[in-house]
Amino acid sequence: MTTHRVIEKSALIQEHFRVLSEMERNLATIQTRNWGTIGGNLCHGDPSGDPAPVLIALDAKLRLKSLSGERVVALEAFGKDMLEVDLEPGEIW
């Protein structure tokens, strides 16, 4: 539920993951960054999405939760095919 703009402007992100903040600054328009979320972007599964390559380079892991529990998936393994991701029914990121 974190918007792209929050990531772009976060002092914590800028200090520890500057490349992520810089990528967000160049993502789409300010309107998109204000409304769009990083979770939505990644779960859309578009291979041309901007955040995924940066997060893969940072060795990002996703914590996926559902009523039956949670699991951790490497972002690199999350994308299964174009517009298809490893998200089970009832899971949220």
C-alpha positions in Angstrom: 0.0 0.0 0.0 3.1 2.2 -0.1 2.9 4.7 -3.0 5.8 5.4 -5.3 5.9 9.0 -4.1 6.4 7.9 -0.4 9.4 5.7 -1.5 10.8 8.5 -3.6 10.7 11.0 -0.8 11.6 8.7 2.2 14.7 9.9 4.0 15.3 6.3 5.1 15.2 5.0 1.6 17.4 7.8 0.3 20.0 7.0 3.0 20.1 3.2 2.6 18.7 2.5 -0.9 19.4 5.7 -2.9 19.1 3.9 -6.2 15.5 3.0 -5.4 14.6 6.6 -4.5 16.3 7.8 -7.8 14.4 5.2 -9.8 11.1 6.3 -8.3 11.9 10.0 -9.1 12.0 9.0 -12.8 8.9 6.7 -12.7 6.0 8.0 -14.8 4.3 11.2 -13.7 3.9 12.7 -10.2 0.2 11.9 -10.4 1.0 8.2 -11.0 3.6 8.2 -8.2 1.1 9.8 -5.8 -1.6 7.1 -6.5 0.2 4.0 -7.7 1.7 1.6 -5.2 4.9 -0.4 -5.5 2.9 -3.6 -4.5 0.4 -3.0 -7.3 3.2 -2.4 -9.7 5.0 -5.6 -8.8 1.8 -7.7 -8.7 0.8 -6.5 -12.2 3.8 -8.5 -13.5 4.7 -6.2 -16.3 8.3 -7.0 -17.2 8.8 -3.4 -18.4 7.9 -2.1 -14.9 10.6 0.2 -13.4 10.9 -1.0 -9.8 11.4 -4.8 -10.4 15.0 -4.6 -11.9 16.2 -2.3 -9.2 14.7 -4.4 -6.5 16.1 -7.6 -8.0 19.6 -6.0 -8.1 19.0 -5.2 -4.4 18.2 -8.9 -3.8 14.7 -8.0 -2.6 12.4 -10.5 -1.0 8.6 -10.3 -0.8 6.6 -11.3 2.2 3.2 -12.6 1.0 0.5 -13.1 3.5 -2.9 -14.8 3.6 -5.3 -16.1 6.3 -3.4 -19.4 6.2 0.0 -17.9 6.8 2.8 -16.2 5.1 5.7 -17.0 2.8 8.8 -15.2 1.5 9.6 -15.2 -2.2 12.7 -13.7 -3.9 11.5 -11.0 -6.3 13.5 -12.6 -9.0 11.3 -15.7 -8.7 8.0 -13.8 -8.3 7.5 -13.1 -12.0 6.3 -16.3 -13.7 5.5 -15.0 -17.1 4.4 -11.7 -18.8 1.6 -10.3 -16.5 1.7 -13.4 -14.3 3.2 -13.6 -10.8 3.5 -16.1 -8.0 0.6 -14.8 -6.0 -1.7 -17.4 -4.6 -5.5 -16.8 -4.1 -6.1 -14.8 -1.0 -2.5 -13.6 -0.7 -1.5 -9.9 -0.3 1.9 -8.4 -0.5 
